[in-house]
Structure formats: C-alpha cells, structure tokens
Amino acid sequence: MTVFTVRVLASLAMISLLAACTTVSTAAHPPELNGTAWVLSSLSGQAPVAAGSPTLRFEGGSVQGTDGCNRYTVPYTATGSTLQVGPKGASTQMACPPAVMEQAQAFMSALTQARTYRIASGQLQLLKADGTLLATFAAQSQALAGTSWSVTGYNNGRQAVVSVLTGTNLSMAFGSDGRVGGSAGCNRYSAAYASEGHKLTIGPAAATRMMCAKPEGVMEQERQFLQALETVATARFEGDRLELRGAEGQLAVTLTKASGG
C-alpha cells in the first residue's frame, strides 16, 4: 500500500467521523420547544377520537392546551433532547363522553411519561426513556388567512363572555386580502384585519342595515359582538378552536373551526 493510498484512506475515515459527529449533534439538539404549538396526530399508535383534539403549547416553562375535554397547564423542562413534563399541574374539571375522557387520561399519562423528544418533518414525537413512542403531533398552523370560524362566545362589554343566542349564527372568515367578514347574527359585516404572529387587530366593521326582531336580543348581541372585535389584540389557535383576546388578556371572542374552514 502506497503512502498516498494510506493518506486517502485516513482522510476518508476522518470525513466519515466528522459526518457521524454532526449527525449525533443534530439528533442530540433538536429544535427548541419554547414558542411552538402542536395538535395530536396519534396516541399509542392510534388516531385521536373525532370528538377531541388534544393540543400542546410550550411557552415560558409551561406546557398548556386541551386534553380533548379539559384545559390544562403543567410545568416542563427541556435540555437537549430530554424532556420532563409535570408531574404537578392544573386542569379544569369538565365531564365529557367516555371515549373522550379515556383519551384525555391516556394523553396526560403520555405527557408525564415522556423523557425525550424529537422533531422531524414538521412532526413532534414524545418518547419514553427506553425509546418507546408515546405520541406524535403535527405543528399547529398559525395562519388566519383562508380560515373560517363559527363564533361560540363573545365579550358583552361588561367583563363577561356570553354564549351566542340560540337560533343565531355568528361567523368569521379571514380572507387573504386582509378582510374579515361574516354574519353578525342579523346583518353581514366586513372589516380590515392585520395579523403578525400572535398579534391581531380588527378595524371598525361595516355592516348591512337589516333589522331583526327575533330571537329577542339579536340586535344587542350584534352590537356587542362587533364592538368586541374592535378590542382584539391577539389570536391563539388550539386545535380546531381559536381565542381572540384584548390587550390585557381578556377574552374577546371564542370560535370553533367551521366545516371545511
């Protein structure tokens, strides 16, 4: 074997070693979780039940979202690819259908069992200490343009979020042209909006001028809803739900994704 051949082989070995080190480093230091949001894709290899969409949002040392039934918030720590969630946290205490409650319990159990994570191709994977896959999540879209929503509640201007009157439909459709519009319960409305990250502002709305007598209170509901829109300062997605809040964090409007939206 010539000296030249030995040198070539040594160089190839070094290149292979450097490539291996780079691969290990990348795997050991996945993208940071802080500031990311996710929607459950699979739990123990099973797709989530249709009635519930568990979510995760990592922010400021806590992970929060919905387990498909109740809202929760739990502290977490992440170093490199290691992850520790909880065990102590807080949750609302609503009752939901048995299948949803069973999934919620399994979901929270998976969170507290997670010891490592990895992010690949837009998917978050949570794993046990032995590498067993617990759950996978898809990145939560943060884009409003092109989405349509049904309003489930709005701030009535008296520090209270109230439900939409039975028999009325309030909706919001965000266009790619910077306009949002829909039904305010009686009239159609349209307004300009501007969105950047979590920030959202909605300008004064122009509406048609119909008068509706039924159901009782529909016109007052419309006035309060349109006023609530003008107080919006932030938007937060959570699976198929959307929360619009004011500058001081107060809820302005709550929505669920419309069919096909």
C-alpha positions, -999 to +999 in steps of 0.1 A: +000+000+000+015+033-010+018+064+012-007+082-010-033+054-006-028+055+032-033+092+033-065+090+012-080+063+034-071+083+065-088+114+050-120+094+042-120+080+077-118+115+092-146+127+069-168+098+080-161+105+116-169+142+113-202+133+095-211+109+123-204+136+149-226+161+131-254+135+129-252+128+166-251+165+175-281+172+154-301+144+170-290+154+205-300+190+200-334+191+183-352+224+177-363+242+209-399+236+221-405+270+236-429+290+215-442+260+195-477+247+193-489+212+183-520+191+177-522+154+185-518+131+155-515+097+172-515+083+208-500+049+213-503+044+176-540+053+174-556+083+158-574+107+182-611+103+186-631+126+164-648+144+194-615+156+209-583+172+196-556+173+223-531+201+219-497+213+233-483+248+235-448+252+251-444+287+265-423+302+293-416+270+312-451+256+310-470+234+285-507+241+282-536+233+260-566+210+260-566+172+266-596+170+243-620+177+272-604+199+298-578+227+296-546+220+315-513+237+323-482+218+335-446+229+340-419+214+318-381+214+315-362+205+283-324+202+279-311+189+246-335+161+236-345+153+272-380+164+284-397+163+317-434+173+320-450+178+354-459+159+373-480+186+391-502+209+372-537+224+370-568+214+349-604+223+346-629+196+357-655+192+330-671+159+322-671+146+286-682+114+268-664+083+280-643+079+249-630+115+252-623+111+289-604+079+283-583+096+257-577+126+279-564+104+307-541+085+283-529+118+268-519+133+301-503+100+311-482+101+279-471+137+287-458+128+322-441+096+309-422+114+282-384+116+288-371+126+253-385+142+222-376+147+186-389+169+158-387+157+122-407+167+090-429+190+110-438+163+135-431+163+172-426+128+188-426+121+225-408+090+237-402+071+269-368+067+284-364+034+265-373+050+232-409+037+230-430+061+210-458+076+232-474+102+209-469+122+177-481+158+170-485+179+139-474+216+140-503+239+147-509+263+118-507+300+129-522+314+097-555+331+098-559+339+060-581+314+043-598+301+075-634+302+085-649+300+120-681+298+140-684+321+170-692+303+202-689+332+227-681+369+228-674+396+254-706+416+261-686+447+272-695+441+309-665+418+316-684+387+307-681+362+278-716+350+269-727+323+245-743+330+212-781+332+212-799+300+202-812+303+167-785+328+156-752+323+137-721+345+142-692+337+119-658+350+108-640+343+076-604+357+072-595+364+036-561+366+021-569+402+011-567+415+047-605+415+051-626+395+076-663+392+074-693+370+080-726+370+098-731+392+130-764+374+138-787+395+117-765+416+093-735+407+072-703+426+082-668+432+068-637+448+084-600+451+077-576+430+098-539+428+103-521+397+116-484+392+126-475+362+148-499+362+177-508+398+172-542+406+155-561+439+150-595+443+135-607+476+123-642+491+126-668+469+108-692+480+081-725+461+081-757+459+062-787+476+078-814+450+083-835+449+115-842+415+130-869+411+157-863+375+166-848+360+185-852+385+213-819+403+219-803+396+185-796+432+176-780+438+210-759+407+205-748+420+171-738+454+186-718+438+214-701+413+190-689+439+166-676+461+195-658+430+209-640+426+175-625+461+179-609+452+212-589+422+198-552+424+202-541+387+200-551+354+184-543+320+197-550+287+179-557+255+198-566+226+175-600+235+160-605+263+184-595+300+182-593+325+210-593+363+203-581+383+233-578+420+242-546+439+250-549+430+287-555+393+281-593+394+284-613+371+262-630+390+233-643+362+211-641+324+212-646+303+180-645+268+165-634+260+130-663+259+106-669+228+085-645+229+055-627+260+070 
